[in-house]
Amino acid sequence: MAQRRSLVSLVCSGLFLATAAATPAVSQAPVGSPDATRTLSGTQLPAPPMEFGGKIEHDALSSDPWWAPRIVPPKDAPNILLIITDDAGFSVPSTFGGVIPTETMDKLAAEGLSYTAIHSTALCSPTRAALITGRNHHSAGFGVISEQSTGYPGYNSIISEDKATIGRILLDNGYATSWFGKDHNTPAFQASQAGPFDQWPTGMGFEYFYGFVGGDANQWQPNLFRNTTQIYPFNEAEGEWNLVTAMADDAIEHITNLHQIAPSKPFFVKYAPGATHAPHHPTKEWVEKIEAMHLFDDGYEALRQTIFDNQKKMGLVPGDATLAPWPVEHLKPWDKLTETEKKLFIRQVEVFAAYAAYSDHEIGRLIQAVEDIGERDNTLIIYINGDNGTSAEGGPLGTFNEVAFFNGHNMIPAETQMKWYDVWGTEATYNHMSAGWAWAFDTPFDWFKQNASRLGGIRQNMVVSWPGKITDTGARRDQFMHVIDVVPTILEVTGIPAPEEVDGVAQKPIEGTSFAYTFDAANADVPSRHTTQYFEMFGQWALYHEGWLLSTKVNRAPWEITGAANPDPLNNQVLELYHLTTDMNQTTDIAKDHPEKVKELKALFIEEANKYQVFPLDASVQSRLVAPRPNITAGRSEFVYIQPMVGLPQGDSPLLLNTSYTITAEIEVPKGGAEGMILTSGGRFGGYGFYLKDGRPVFLWNMVDLERIKWEGKDALAPGKHTVEFDFKYDGLGIGTLAYNNSSGIGQSGTGTLKVDGSVVETKTMKNTLPVILQWDESFDIGSDTLTGVNDADYKPPFALTAKLDKLTVKVDRPQLSEADKKKLEEALQKASD
């Protein structure tokens, strides 16, 4: 119509020019049209709304419509596929001299770049917090895993609002963002249906999440979520469905659908498989493939030497380099093992290797999907091998059940474990391997995950592929890097600046250093731009500075998690000094030759620790697992439930360890009797259950699958209303002793009494109780049992309660230390410190 101005005329209006001045880049489409786009300056997220650029009269015919330009990334910003595996040391993949076939990583290395010196924090979620924020792990609140969090800024497991994740930054700049697999950055005390959800992936800038929450998960029956809703796709395919494949399937479907719907919109995918964290759960097909290769028949020392020789041939290790001696004081040499131990250990490592190869294969399927949609050239793939060194948390003998390890059972004899030999790696085990294999898989370095002062705990490797940009294919980069360098690298290659403000909160500076300069062949050998980096985990610490490494001597093997901790981790340490330019694998301590350098670097560590929230140092491990936290049960002693409910995670449910408690269920039994679960927490590998079996009440403690202690009524409950009760009187002093660096209050004895309608039906004493934790990836369920059951001999989940639940009450009576107790503990603490 004549009176209507065209959209083109708006481009020339002063109103548009004033608006455009605030937006750095606008598309060629007429501004105000539905297909107009813009990129952001990055100063403020989310972008402030643009002023309406059209015209509004009293009627639509006289008015001009106007649409705010859609936000898009800068031109040619690539897709980003960020992959990080779990608990995998330097020599797990074949790409870096290992014997486990990792064909996907090999292929990416051949068409991209291999990096030999990217570093982690020595533990899972701390590394992951650093990876997604570009800040050091203490800066991001993850000095330890969330399950061990304490009330200090560097250790509370909360990524604060002044440290927006890379997901959030890319999302607000026009990317489609998603996260698959392990989420170990949601606080354990914020993981329930009650939220809050701001620390879940969907609350941290990832629009879509498909994965599990917590440190590890049963890959056959995981605590699996889509966004914030728990899902159970495996229920009809027990023993067949596996998360490693299912996760790849979901990611492939996701990126394919994105491309079909909006082919011009780039994606950012964080892909974090559970492999190779325990439990090691590969499919039977992959186990058989590895078994047929006979890679491990000669033992872990021979494996270590084979890998070291491979690394020398590949130029990863200098020809004159040597290995540290085998740690005979911690790990029995192969020729000293019994035949049973050798047989068991080979089975353990073959399952581990199958898990690693299987996971790499599924990553290959995802990358092929990127190829299939025609986006391979414009996709930057960063594939990081491991978030820390290989895990030794199976102990010297390995374990069929990692939950047992965290409860102090870390030396279960091989003869006992052979009971699970034929089902190792299946849904019947929560398995881990002998630490001897972990030592070998960290070659050419030594020690393990948790050891922040040794390169075996913190030196990772990675491959980077970007066919459209990286032309120096098959080359290697040896510059010192850290996982905090990934975020600034992504921001540089996408052309997106780090925001100064997000949701009105001023942002702390990114602490990493971009390594995008290494993509250029001309910079292959230039010095690293990341010159200083501290490390700290469980009171062990190190400081890297311009080729020097000051580190504390290891004083605790990772499987030694009980007992009193070092009270002064900053000073009560033996300090070692290495010059990595001539001693790349920490074999020659030169601290005595350079006392001034030791003094200088320790002072620099303290400076860095002050800057990044590292203090107060804490060397405790097991005790932090049971430390009080601000979950929804804090301060409460009575919990009442009036209807069935499932999926409440351990960190947000009533904790019945190291305390007296009473569980009372008021139920109504229908005609014909009843069965089913009243209340359970945990599962096949550790937990408790209160249920009706053949109409009779049962209370059972599953002691990490080594023993089951059962209280059971003799008679089935008649139809009608009943009150069934389990009362437990704990004999110990409780978790209060941990404040005095003393674990004597946990895991002590107690007496349980089962009652029906007020009458005692059975009383039994437990000589010991679980001291630390139930099976963490299983939930607190009322009225049925999700995932695995606490006693396979009695029932199969979901084992729904067929009686009517009127009311369930849980009362907790935690021990309180007397003044005499406190005085005694204080005296013991003082004596230990002297």
Sequence and secondary structure as in RCSB ss.txt:
>XXXX:A:sequence
MAQRRSLVSLVCSGLFLATAAATPAVSQAPVGSPDATRTLSGTQLPAPPMEFGGKIEHDALSSDPWWAPRIVPPK
DAPNILLIITDDAGFSVPSTFGGVIPTETMDKLAAEGLSYTAIHSTALCSPTRAALITGRNHHSAGFGVISEQST
GYPGYNSIISEDKATIGRILLDNGYATSWFGKDHNTPAFQASQAGPFDQWPTGMGFEYFYGFVGGDANQWQPNLF
RNTTQIYPFNEAEGEWNLVTAMADDAIEHITNLHQIAPSKPFFVKYAPGATHAPHHPTKEWVEKIEAMHLFDDGY
EALRQTIFDNQKKMGLVPGDATLAPWPVEHLKPWDKLTETEKKLFIRQVEVFAAYAAYSDHEIGRLIQAVEDIGE
RDNTLIIYINGDNGTSAEGGPLGTFNEVAFFNGHNMIPAETQMKWYDVWGTEATYNHMSAGWAWAFDTPFDWFKQ
NASRLGGIRQNMVVSWPGKITDTGARRDQFMHVIDVVPTILEVTGIPAPEEVDGVAQKPIEGTSFAYTFDAANAD
VPSRHTTQYFEMFGQWALYHEGWLLSTKVNRAPWEITGAANPDPLNNQVLELYHLTTDMNQTTDIAKDHPEKVKE
LKALFIEEANKYQVFPLDASVQSRLVAPRPNITAGRSEFVYIQPMVGLPQGDSPLLLNTSYTITAEIEVPKGGAE
GMILTSGGRFGGYGFYLKDGRPVFLWNMVDLERIKWEGKDALAPGKHTVEFDFKYDGLGIGTLAYNNSSGIGQSG
TGTLKVDGSVVETKTMKNTLPVILQWDESFDIGSDTLTGVNDADYKPPFALTAKLDKLTVKVDRPQLSEADKKKL
EEALQKASD
>XXXX:A:secstr
 TTS  HHHHHTSHHHHHHHTTSSEE SS TBSTT EEE  SSEES       SB  SSGGGSB  B  EE   T
T  EEEEEE SS  TTSBGGGT SB  HHHHHHHHHSEEEEEEE  SSHHHHHHHHHHSS TTTTT SS GGG  
SSTTTS    TTS  HHHHHHHTT EEEEEEEE  S GGG STT   TTSGGGTT SEEEEEESS   SSS  EE
ETTEEE TTTTSTTT  HHHHHHHHHHHHHHHHHHH TTS EEEEEE  TTSSS    HHHHHHHHTTT STT H
HHHHHHHHHHHHHTTSS TT       TTTS  GGGS HHHHHHHHHHHHHHHHHHHHHHHHHHHHHHHHHHTT 
STTEEEEEEE SSS   TT TT BSBHHHHHTT     HHHHGGGGGGTTSTT B B  HHHHHHTTTTS S TT
 TTSHHHHEEEEEEE TTT  STTEEE   EEGGGHHHHHHHHHT    SEETTEE     S   GGGGSGGGTT
S  S  EEEEEETTEEEEEETTEEEEE   S TT   S   S TTTSS EEEEETTT TTS    GGG HHHHHH
HHHHHHHHHHHTT  S    SHHHHT    STTTT  EEEE S EEEE GGGS   TTSEEEEEEEEEE TT   
EEEEEEEETTEEEEEEEETTEEEEEEEETTTEEEEEE SS   SEEEEEEEEEEE S  GGGGGGT  TTSS  E
EEEEEETTEEEEEEEES    S   TTS EEESS  SS S TTT  TT    SEEEEEEEEEE     HHHHHHH
HHHHHHHH 
